[in-house]
């Protein structure tokens, strides 16, 4: 399967700031910018920046960013699911995982996360993919947001909805280990019935009649 990447860009003008939301960008383009020090959710900013630059050059990898001038203040990554995850048990070229989305604390409240997701889906190529993300309550920043687990779950559902991702059921043990955890999915309009059936077999691997 070919993985063409078509660039799109939008501006956010709010609270006296102008934020550029754009992508997908390759590693060379990303090297023109630098990571905000507040982007620490996954690893130290410099190490995470190197990680997303490597993802950017995967054939299917997509990096979307939000930047204030030359400073990256938010980003999202799309790539094939990790080989160690259940979502790779059957190889699907048309399955992408929204692996990370992060916005610096100093830039929250500007609608950056939802804008990154909306711009991500402007590329018609995304209609050829099933896009998933897995949400686990133990990853959520409830301390600084002062939200409880159910309020945060609602927040994540609302934000992911801007990218067209909706909750879907699964028998994945980690997801069903807590009722707030969830699988969110977007099925592009060009995805074949065969791919949807294969994806369903990944969602419910405990059902032998579906697993292929």
SVG drawing of the C-alpha trace seen along z (x, -y; Angstrom):
<svg xmlns="http://www.w3.org/2000/svg" viewBox="-18 -40 35 60">
<polyline fill="none" stroke="black" stroke-width="0.4" points="0.0,0.0 1.3,-3.5 1.3,-6.1 1.2,-9.6 1.3,-12.5 -0.4,-15.7 0.4,-18.9 -2.3,-21.0 -2.1,-24.1 -4.3,-26.2 -3.9,-29.1 -5.2,-29.6 -5.5,-33.2 -6.5,-33.4 -5.5,-35.2 -3.0,-37.3 -1.2,-34.2 -0.9,-33.0 -0.4,-29.2 0.4,-27.4 -1.1,-23.9 0.5,-21.9 1.6,-18.6 2.5,-16.0 6.1,-17.1 9.3,-15.0 12.4,-15.0 14.2,-17.7 11.2,-20.0 10.9,-19.3 14.6,-20.2 13.8,-23.8 12.0,-24.0 12.5,-23.1 10.5,-21.5 8.9,-23.5 10.2,-22.5 6.7,-21.8 6.3,-18.7 7.3,-16.2 4.5,-13.6 6.4,-10.8 10.1,-11.6 12.4,-14.6 11.6,-17.1 14.9,-16.7 14.5,-12.9 10.9,-13.0 11.7,-15.4 14.3,-12.9 11.7,-10.2 9.1,-12.0 11.6,-12.9 12.4,-9.2 8.6,-8.4 8.2,-11.2 10.3,-9.3 8.6,-5.9 6.7,-5.2 3.3,-5.5 4.5,-7.8 2.7,-11.2 3.8,-14.0 1.4,-16.9 2.6,-19.9 1.4,-23.1 4.0,-25.8 4.4,-29.3 7.0,-30.7 9.8,-28.2 8.7,-26.5 6.7,-23.3 4.0,-23.5 1.9,-20.5 2.1,-17.5 0.5,-14.2 2.0,-11.0 0.4,-8.5 2.1,-5.2 1.4,-1.5 0.8,0.1 3.7,1.4 4.7,5.0 4.3,6.0 0.6,4.8 -2.4,6.9 -3.3,4.5 -0.3,5.9 -1.3,9.5 -2.6,9.4 -0.6,7.1 -2.8,4.4 -1.2,1.7 -4.3,-0.4 -4.3,-0.5 -2.7,-3.5 -2.5,-4.3 -2.6,-7.8 0.3,-7.0 0.7,-10.3 -0.9,-13.7 0.5,-16.3 0.1,-20.1 2.4,-22.1 0.8,-23.2 1.5,-26.9 -0.6,-26.5 -3.6,-24.6 -7.0,-26.2 -6.4,-27.4 -8.0,-24.5 -4.7,-23.2 -5.3,-19.5 -8.6,-19.5 -7.1,-21.6 -4.3,-19.1 -6.8,-16.3 -9.0,-18.3 -6.0,-19.3 -4.8,-15.6 -7.9,-14.5 -7.9,-17.1 -5.7,-14.8 -7.9,-12.6 -5.4,-9.8 -6.7,-9.4 -10.0,-8.1 -8.0,-4.9 -7.1,-4.1 -8.6,-2.8 -7.2,-5.1 -7.2,-4.0 -6.1,-5.3 -6.1,-3.6 -6.9,-5.6 -5.9,-4.5 -6.8,-6.4 -3.4,-6.0 -1.8,-8.1 -4.2,-11.1 -3.0,-14.3 -5.8,-14.6 -3.7,-16.3 -3.0,-19.5 -6.4,-19.6 -8.2,-18.8 -10.7,-16.6 -11.9,-13.3 -11.5,-10.1 -14.9,-10.4 -14.6,-14.1 -11.2,-13.4 -12.7,-10.5 -15.4,-12.8 -12.7,-15.4 -10.7,-12.8 -13.8,-11.6 -14.7,-15.1 -11.3,-16.0 -10.8,-12.8 -14.3,-13.5 -12.8,-16.4 -10.7,-13.9 -13.7,-11.6 -12.6,-9.0 -15.4,-7.3 -15.5,-4.7 -15.7,-1.1 -15.9,2.0 -13.1,4.5 -12.1,7.5 -8.5,6.1 -7.6,7.0 -5.9,3.7 -8.8,1.6 -11.4,3.6 -9.4,3.6 -11.0,0.3 -14.4,-1.1 -12.8,-4.5 -10.3,-3.1 -11.4,-3.0 -10.6,-2.3 -11.4,-5.1 -11.6,-4.5 -12.1,-6.3 -12.9,-4.2 -12.1,-6.1 -14.8,-6.1 -12.6,-4.2 -11.7,-1.3 -12.8,2.1 -15.3,4.4 -12.5,7.0 -10.3,4.6 -13.1,3.8 -13.7,7.5 -10.0,8.1 -10.0,5.1 -13.1,6.6 -11.1,9.8 -8.4,7.7 -10.9,6.0 -12.3,9.4 -9.5,11.8 -11.2,13.8 -13.8,14.9 -12.5,17.7 -15.2,17.3 -13.7,13.8 -10.0,14.3 -8.3,15.1"/>
</svg>
